[in-house]
Amino acid sequence: MDNEADAAGEVGADSRKRRVHGMLKLYYGLNEEGKAPDQPESLDPCDINGPHFDPEVYLNKLRRECSLGELMDQETCMVKQIRSLDSDMQTLVYENYNKFISATDTIRKMKNDFKKMEDEMDCLSTNMAAITEFSASISGTLQDQHTQITKLSGVHTLLRKLQFLFELPARLNKCLELQAYAQAVSSHRRARCVLQQYSHLPSFKGIQDDCHAIMDELAQELRQKFRDGGSSAKDLSECVELLLQLDEPAEELCDKFLNHARARLEEDLLGLEAEIRPYPSAVGEASVGSVRSLSSAADGSPRTGTLPSPTPKTDILEFIDRGCNEFVSSLCLVITSYQELFINHAQTGELASKNIPQMANGKLQVFVDDLATRYFSLVERRIQEEKGVGDNSLLVRALDRFHRRLQAVAKLLPGSSVPNQGTEIVVRAATERVKHYLSALQSFYLDSLTDVRQALAAPRLAVASAPVGLGGTLLPGLASGRDAPTSLPELLASLSASILNQIKSVLASVHLFTAKDITFSNKPYFKGEFCSQGVRESLVVSFIKFICQSSRQFCESAGDKGGSTPPALLLLLSRLCLDYETSTISYILTLTDEQFLVQHHSPVTAVTALCAEAREAAQKLLNHYVKVQGLIISQMLRKSVETRDWVNTIEPRNVRAVMKRVVEDTTSIDVQVGLLYEEGVRKAHSSDSSKRTFSVYSNSRQQARYAASYTPSAPMDTNLLSNIHKLFSERIDIFSSVEFNKVSVMTGIIKISLKTFLECVRLRTFGRYGLQQIQVDCHYLQMYLWRFVSDENLVHFLLDEIVGSTAHRCLDPAPMEQSVIEVICERG
């Protein structure tokens, strides 16, 4: 409450001060800035605030116009205003009392200071007058001797010049002995014009000839010193400057300097070239290591997954360091010295008109470009030796150091193309690394498939002795030893996980090119095109397409390399491609976009397009799997039909062994497919599916169909009834595409198998017992196969067609009793 009261009091005081100042300004006729407003003066004598105010006239006006009450009010108002103004005046005086006192003291002090200053000025004026008078007196005394002194001074100067000319040869010889070349050139330049002007006089001619001989000898020593190049930069600069003053051709000096520098720089380049020459022993060891790496899966040794290269004396970082510390540093020193000598050095006199800097700069540009091209060629050759796909940090650090040191050349030589060429080398190196990693990923994928095939062919051997995949530092493959995967789901999980891990490892290695502490990562290429086209498209998308394309190659027809592919591998690859379509592709591309901050300025492959390609590959692989498994079972059925004498066979007592094998193989395939694919949807089964009969008299249609077999006069009617039935039956597409579930896959395999069985039956002739054997076999198949398909009517229809075709091809169609068939099948 006290704080609020204090605040209210302060506000009130401020408002009162503003009101007081406002009234005073109004009284004195001032505006807000403290100046009188530019308004015309009022001439009204009744204007109480105007300069022409007349009290008598104002009072008379009030008497005439106002009543007594109004006059009393007016008086009261004026009294209040007078008191208020008096009070405000007193307040201002009290508030500014200290200021008034201070102003008074200041004025008093200023008076004393001005009085003292006036005394000093009077004294100064007196002294200046005395000095002026004394100076005038001296000038008057010496006026007569001034002309004579000037004449004698001129004669003395001329004599000194003549003395200098006559002593010049001796002076030059002395400078030459003391190696004071700069002093000798300076003395000769001072006398050269005079000697040339008076060369017609014998005495001056002799001096000129002596000087020329001495200066020729001096120039020869300077040339020798310049060629030796052992002097310091300062001495060399002085040497070049003196030669230019002695009219030595500037272009010749530039060429000599650059040729001398070229010799030293070429020695550095030869040293670098020696580091990258191939060594036969290293190449041979690399070839052996490559063969061993490719055959490691067969002999059980772990693979490294890398492509070894000829081992040079030094690694890439040491090579780049040597090149930067020797060649690039020497080149920068040459550029700096050359510019100091011929370009940045201030030219005076005749040298300024020869336009030496432009000529020298052109020669320097050609010199630097030539040597830099050779150096870049060596660097690219050394980079190409980095074939391995191991740790990428060493190469990136080397490229960063290479790019960073070239910036010194850019600062020394702004118009040079050297920095841009260096950046292009870095870009090409990064692009090549991406290609190497893509090749390594492709090799890893193919090797992993080889390991999977070996695991499928000999799982116990793979578990017991050899790893089921690649091992190594960069490309670790599937699990090995006791932990090797033994089932299809484990193989699929290991293969998928290893591929994904390799992609992540490769992305991490390639990401080093875009790290913030790398100088060239700020270049537009590494912020845009490298991320989108280089990494995303050329590496990740290309590898995904390679997986799909290489997987589709397994679907080639028999006789090609795809004909010997294990069916389990087809099934596994189809599931792998399907998993890629559902989740993996989206995950990999999202990871790439986030890790590299990919900005899609240029067209890129859409995720949907890759997913569609992966789904197409999965569909093709699964269809081929169905075809291969169906053909395997069909081959057994075809041989069982073609190798038997159906006319003279004995009466059936058992189910044929091949039918039991068909059921066993079908059950095995069902288990295999169920490991990777979901069950799928089936149609509702009837309660007597397993007891469906295939007797030729099992229903009225069959009775009508086969009744004609016993009545030779009615063959046309039997065929007509059969054909009418086929017209109204649902068409069965044997080789249609299957869905991604177990039921659809098994349905496709069983359709191919039974269709083959049917076609083989149509090509044979049967006796009575042959027909009965087919009845037994079909009943046995029906007892087990109906549970594998999506619609049991499909199995019933095909088996019915088989029995019917057999009856058509039978010479004595006497079907077996259904009860006997069931007893035989149950016993079998």
Secondary structure, 3 states (H helix, E strand, C coil): CHHHHHHHHHHHHHHHHHHHHHHHHHHHCCCCCCCCCCCCCCCCCCCCCCCCCCHHHHHHHHHHHCCHHHHHHHHHHHHHHHHHHHHHHHHHHHHCHHHHHHHHHHHHHHHHHHHHHHHHHHHHHHHHHHHHHHHHHHHHHHCCCHHHHHHHHHHHHHHHHHHHHHHHHHHHHHHHHHCCHHHHHHHHHHHHHHHHHCCCCHHHHHHHHHHHHHHHHHHHHHHHHHHHCCCCHHHHHHHHHHHHHCCCCHHHHHHHHHHHHHHHHHHHHHHHHHHCCCCHHHHHHHHHHHHHHHCHHHHCCCCCCCCCCCCCCCCHHHHHHHHHHHHHHHHHHHHHHHHHHHHCCCCCHHHHHHCHHHHHHHHHHHHHHHHHHHHHHHHHHHHHCCCCCCCCHHHHHHHHHHHHHHHHHHHHCCCCCHHHHHHHHHHHHHHHHHHHHHHHHHHHHHHHHHHHHHHHHCHHHHHHCCCCCCCCCCCCCCCCHHHCCCCHHHHHHHHHHHHHHHHHHHHHHHHHHHCCCCHHHHCHHHHCHHHHHHHHHHHHHHHHHHHHHHHHHHHCCCCCHHHHCCHHHHHHHHHHHHHHHHHHHHHHHHHHHHHHCCCCCCCCCCHHHHHHHHHHHHHHHHHHHHHHHHHHHHHHHHHHHHCCCCCCCCCCCCCCHHHHHHHHHHHHHHHHHHHHCCCCCCCCCCCCHHHCCCCCCCCHHHHHHHHHHHCCCCHHHHHHHHHHHHHHCCCCCCCCCCCCCHHHHHHHHHHHHHHHHHHHHHCCCECHHHHHHHHHHHHHHHHHHHHHCCCHHHHHHHHHHHHHHHHHCECCCCCCCHHHHHHHHHHC
